[in-house]
């Protein structure tokens, strides 16, 4: 059976920092979208951009794990969580 490593405190803080950074970037994106058009139009665009950013963040995470940088890898994991979730909720609210 594989032995599990304990989660380090700096990895937890890095993941929370990534989530906070993603949230701020999402707020900036919706403010720009809201300035130019309605939520029904910018919602799917922000969701698509968030999904692409999540894919890029996961690829970045794989490279960081291979290099042994666990703290920055935890940041990369937290980065796309809130933008994707909140964008999906905006799209669901707009179209359902």
N, CA, C and O of each residue as an XYZ file, in Angstrom:
384
protein
N       0.843     -1.173      0.000
C       0.000      0.000      0.000
C       0.889      1.237      0.000
O       1.865      1.311      0.748
N       0.553      2.186     -0.826
C       1.357      3.409     -0.915
C       1.197      4.248      0.340
O       0.111      4.373      0.907
N       2.298      4.804      0.741
C       2.286      5.643      1.936
C       1.927      7.074      1.539
O       2.526      7.634      0.621
N       0.954      7.661      2.226
C       0.500      9.004      1.904
C       1.358     10.037      2.613
O       1.714      9.864      3.779
N       1.686     11.101      1.916
C       2.417     12.197      2.524
C       1.429     13.144      3.190
O       0.308     13.324      2.714
N       1.848     13.736      4.279
C       1.012     14.715      4.951
C       0.962     15.989      4.116
O       1.941     16.360      3.468
N      -0.169     16.641      4.140
C      -0.315     17.895      3.414
C       0.402     18.980      4.204
O       0.172     19.148      5.402
N       1.261     19.703      3.528
C       2.019     20.745      4.196
C       1.183     22.019      4.278
O       0.338     22.289      3.425
N       1.445     22.793      5.330
C       0.686     24.029      5.544
C       0.913     25.019      4.415
O      -0.017     25.717      4.012
N       2.135     25.093      3.896
C       2.381     26.054      2.818
C       1.635     25.668      1.541
O       1.281     26.542      0.750
N       1.395     24.386      1.331
C       0.607     23.967      0.170
C      -0.856     24.370      0.320
O      -1.502     24.752     -0.655
N      -1.373     24.285      1.538
C      -2.759     24.707      1.791
C      -2.900     26.204      1.549
O      -3.842     26.646      0.891
N      -1.962     26.981      2.083
C      -2.003     28.433      1.880
C      -1.836     28.787      0.402
O      -2.476     29.718     -0.087
N      -0.989     28.057     -0.303
C      -0.789     28.320     -1.733
C      -2.067     28.025     -2.516
O      -2.424     28.784     -3.417
N      -2.757     26.937     -2.185
C      -4.011     26.612     -2.869
C      -5.075     27.671     -2.589
O      -5.818     28.059     -3.490
N      -5.148     28.137     -1.349
C      -6.095     29.202     -1.019
C      -5.726     30.509     -1.728
O      -6.603     31.244     -2.181
N      -4.435     30.788     -1.819
C      -3.990     31.968     -2.557
C      -4.313     31.868     -4.038
O      -4.672     32.863     -4.667
N      -4.186     30.669     -4.596
C      -4.554     30.458     -5.996
C      -6.040     30.677     -6.215
O      -6.445     31.290     -7.203
N      -6.858     30.172     -5.287
C      -8.304     30.363     -5.400
C      -8.663     31.844     -5.298
O      -9.520     32.324     -6.040
N      -8.021     32.564     -4.392
C      -8.282     33.995     -4.247
C      -7.839     34.765     -5.493
O      -8.542     35.666     -5.950
N      -6.688     34.415     -6.033
C      -6.201     35.057     -7.258
C      -7.149     34.779     -8.421
O      -7.456     35.685     -9.196
N      -7.612     33.544     -8.550
C      -8.574     33.204     -9.595
C      -9.869     33.976     -9.449
O     -10.459     34.405    -10.441
N     -10.318     34.155     -8.200
C     -11.549     34.905     -7.949
C     -11.393     36.366     -8.367
O     -12.292     36.930     -8.991
N     -10.267     36.979     -8.033
C     -10.029     38.374     -8.414
C      -9.958     38.510     -9.935
O     -10.512     39.455    -10.498
N      -9.286     37.580    -10.598
C      -9.225     37.620    -12.062
C     -10.613     37.435    -12.678
O     -10.931     38.052    -13.694
N     -11.435     36.587    -12.063
C     -12.805     36.384    -12.538
C     -13.616     37.661    -12.368
O     -14.386     38.029    -13.255
N     -13.451     38.343    -11.231
C     -14.167     39.603    -11.020
C     -13.774     40.646    -12.058
O     -14.624     41.381    -12.559
N     -12.493     40.709    -12.376
C     -12.041     41.643    -13.406
C     -12.674     41.289    -14.757
O     -13.116     42.173    -15.490
N     -12.713     39.995    -15.078
C     -13.297     39.562    -16.356
C     -14.780     39.890    -16.434
O     -15.247     40.335    -17.482
N     -15.536     39.684    -15.356
C     -16.971     39.970    -15.442
C     -17.235     41.469    -15.444
O     -18.219     41.914    -16.034
N     -16.385     42.253    -14.803
C     -16.551     43.705    -14.869
C     -16.337     44.209    -16.289
O     -17.084     45.058    -16.773
N     -15.320     43.686    -16.949
C     -15.083     44.062    -18.349
C     -16.248     43.605    -19.217
O     -16.733     44.369    -20.052
N     -16.704     42.365    -19.029
C     -17.829     41.855    -19.807
C     -19.110     42.610    -19.528
O     -19.882     42.880    -20.448
N     -19.350     42.956    -18.276
C     -20.564     43.672    -17.905
C     -20.561     45.093    -18.461
O     -21.620     45.654    -18.742
N     -19.382     45.671    -18.618
C     -19.277     47.019    -19.170
C     -19.699     47.039    -20.638
O     -20.319     48.001    -21.091
N     -19.370     45.999    -21.372
C     -19.622     45.986    -22.806
C     -20.941     45.340    -23.208
O     -21.493     45.697    -24.248
N     -21.469     44.401    -22.419
C     -22.666     43.671    -22.844
C     -23.380     43.075    -21.635
O     -23.030     43.383    -20.496
N     -24.375     42.227    -21.872
C     -25.169     41.636    -20.795
C     -24.584     40.291    -20.369
O     -23.739     39.716    -21.055
N     -25.056     39.804    -19.218
C     -24.549     38.540    -18.671
C     -24.853     37.363    -19.587
O     -24.088     36.399    -19.626
N     -25.956     37.428    -20.321
C     -26.292     36.341    -21.236
C     -25.283     36.174    -22.351
O     -25.154     35.088    -22.915
N     -24.566     37.238    -22.675
C     -23.561     37.147    -23.730
C     -22.164     36.921    -23.168
O     -21.417     36.101    -23.702
N     -21.793     37.630    -22.102
C     -20.432     37.468    -21.596
C     -20.262     36.227    -20.741
O     -19.138     35.751    -20.579
N     -21.338     35.688    -20.188
C     -21.241     34.496    -19.335
C     -20.593     33.307    -20.022
O     -19.629     32.755    -19.492
N     -21.092     32.888    -21.191
C     -20.452     31.761    -21.881
C     -19.016     32.049    -22.321
O     -18.176     31.150    -22.348
N     -18.742     33.303    -22.663
C     -17.377     33.650    -23.072
C     -16.423     33.519    -21.896
O     -15.342     32.944    -22.027
N     -16.822     34.053    -20.747
C     -15.976     33.953    -19.555
C     -15.839     32.497    -19.124
O     -14.772     32.092    -18.661
N     -16.903     31.700    -19.268
C     -16.819     30.279    -18.935
C     -15.826     29.568    -19.846
O     -15.030     28.755    -19.376
N     -15.863     29.862    -21.135
C     -14.925     29.231    -22.068
C     -13.491     29.646    -21.764
O     -12.587     28.811    -21.778
N     -13.280     30.917    -21.493
C     -11.929     31.391    -21.154
C     -11.462     30.760    -19.840
O     -10.294     30.393    -19.707
N     -12.362     30.634    -18.881
C     -12.017     30.005    -17.600
C     -11.664     28.532    -17.779
O     -10.743     28.029    -17.135
N     -12.391     27.845    -18.648
C     -12.104     26.432    -18.895
C     -10.737     26.260    -19.564
O      -9.984     25.347    -19.223
N     -10.423     27.136    -20.510
C      -9.101     27.082    -21.150
C      -8.006     27.407    -20.132
O      -6.955     26.768    -20.119
N      -8.258     28.399    -19.287
C      -7.286     28.739    -18.237
C      -7.107     27.578    -17.262
O      -6.002     27.354    -16.766
N      -8.179     26.838    -16.981
C      -8.069     25.674    -16.099
C      -7.207     24.591    -16.735
O      -6.399     23.960    -16.054
N      -7.375     24.374    -18.026
C      -6.547     23.392    -18.731
C      -5.076     23.804    -18.695
O      -4.203     22.974    -18.442
N      -4.804     25.071    -18.946
C      -3.429     25.566    -18.904
C      -2.853     25.444    -17.500
O      -1.691     25.072    -17.340
N      -3.658     25.756    -16.469
C      -3.191     25.655    -15.089
C      -2.876     24.205    -14.717
O      -1.917     23.953    -13.987
N      -3.662     23.261    -15.204
C      -3.392     21.861    -14.900
C      -2.130     21.368    -15.603
O      -1.376     20.574    -15.041
N      -1.898     21.833    -16.829
C      -0.653     21.477    -17.510
C       0.551     22.094    -16.797
O       1.599     21.461    -16.674
N       0.392     23.324    -16.333
C       1.443     23.995    -15.572
C       1.712     23.234    -14.275
O       2.863     23.069    -13.869
N       0.636     22.770    -13.629
C       0.764     21.994    -12.390
C       1.575     20.722    -12.611
O       2.417     20.369    -11.786
N       1.320     20.032    -13.728
C       2.067     18.803    -14.018
C       3.554     19.081    -14.150
O       4.381     18.311    -13.660
N       3.898     20.188    -14.817
C       5.308     20.544    -14.956
C       5.925     20.885    -13.600
O       7.073     20.533    -13.328
N       5.161     21.568    -12.755
C       5.676     21.940    -11.432
C       5.868     20.711    -10.538
O       6.838     20.634     -9.784
N       4.949     19.763    -10.624
C       5.093     18.533     -9.846
C       6.301     17.734    -10.304
O       7.015     17.150     -9.488
N       6.525     17.710    -11.598
C       7.690     17.006    -12.125
C       8.985     17.666    -11.661
O       9.997     16.995    -11.459
N       8.943     18.974    -11.497
C      10.124     19.706    -11.026
C      10.254     19.661     -9.506
O      11.284     20.062     -8.965
N       9.230     19.182     -8.814
C       9.281     19.056     -7.365
C       8.828     20.282     -6.595
O       9.043     20.359     -5.385
N       8.205     21.241     -7.265
C       7.736     22.459     -6.605
C       6.285     22.259     -6.168
O       5.357     22.619     -6.892
N       6.102     21.692     -4.999
C       4.763     21.337     -4.524
C       3.930     22.559     -4.158
O       2.714     22.562     -4.354
N       4.572     23.590     -3.630
C       3.832     24.777     -3.211
C       3.230     25.499     -4.414
O       2.046     25.837     -4.402
N       4.018     25.734     -5.432
C       3.500     26.409     -6.622
C       2.508     25.519     -7.370
O       1.590     26.027     -8.015
N       2.681     24.213     -7.293
C       1.720     23.290     -7.898
C       0.368     23.390     -7.195
O      -0.676     23.311     -7.843
N       0.384     23.562     -5.880
C      -0.869     23.748     -5.135
C      -1.539     25.061     -5.530
O      -2.765     25.127     -5.618
N      -0.747     26.103     -5.768
C      -1.287     27.374     -6.253
C      -1.976     27.180     -7.602
O      -3.066     27.704     -7.832
N      -1.336     26.428     -8.484
C      -1.891     26.177     -9.815
C      -3.194     25.391     -9.736
O      -4.078     25.580    -10.572
N      -3.325     24.515     -8.748
C      -4.566     23.751     -8.578
C      -5.705     24.669     -8.154
O      -6.824     24.540     -8.649
N      -5.426     25.593     -7.241
C      -6.468     26.473     -6.731
C      -6.879     27.568     -7.683
O      -7.984     28.099     -7.577
N      -6.013     27.916     -8.609
C      -6.244     29.051     -9.500
C      -7.538     28.962    -10.315
O      -8.279     29.945    -10.326
N      -7.860     27.878    -10.986
C      -9.051     27.879    -11.840
C     -10.351     27.441    -11.163
O     -11.402     27.437    -11.803
N     -10.298     27.078     -9.900
C     -11.483     26.496     -9.257
C     -12.657     27.470     -9.232
O     -13.717     27.163     -9.776
N     -12.492     28.625     -8.618
C     -13.603     29.569     -8.499
C     -14.033     30.184     -9.828
O     -15.235     30.336    -10.047
N     -13.113     30.548    -10.729
C     -13.600     31.099    -12.003
C     -14.490     30.130    -12.787
O     -15.510     30.540    -13.340
N     -14.117     28.870    -12.837
C     -14.931     27.900    -13.573
C     -16.273     27.688    -12.867
O     -17.320     27.673    -13.515
N     -16.242     27.527    -11.556
C     -17.475     27.293    -10.801
C     -18.418     28.490    -10.899
O     -19.605     28.321    -11.179
N     -17.905     29.683    -10.672
C     -18.760     30.871    -10.693
C     -19.265     31.181    -12.100
O     -20.408     31.611    -12.259
N     -18.444     30.974    -13.110
C     -18.895     31.189    -14.486
C     -19.989     30.202    -14.861
O     -20.954     30.567    -15.533
N     -19.843     28.961    -14.434
C     -20.885     27.956    -14.705
C     -22.182     28.329    -14.005
O     -23.262     28.118    -14.556
N     -22.092     28.878    -12.806
C     -23.307     29.304    -12.093
C     -23.969     30.493    -12.794
O     -25.196     30.551    -12.868
N     -23.189     31.433    -13.304
C     -23.759     32.569    -14.034
C     -24.450     32.091    -15.303
O     -25.551     32.544    -15.617
N     -23.814     31.178    -16.037
C     -24.427     30.659    -17.255
C     -25.700     29.879    -16.926
O     -26.705     30.012    -17.624
N     -25.664     29.079    -15.884
C     -26.859     28.327    -15.491
C     -27.979     29.276    -15.090
O     -29.138     29.047    -15.436
N     -27.649     30.328    -14.370
C     -28.680     31.287    -13.965
C     -29.234     32.055    -15.165
O     -30.420     32.386    -15.195
N     -28.401     32.335    -16.135
C     -28.835     33.094    -17.310
C     -29.717     32.272    -18.246
O     -30.656     32.801    -18.842
N     -29.421     30.991    -18.375
C     -30.097     30.187    -19.401
C     -31.113     29.185    -18.862
O     -31.855     28.587    -19.640
N     -31.158     28.992    -17.547
C     -32.137     28.021    -17.030
C     -33.323     28.673    -16.394
O     -34.224     27.984    -15.916
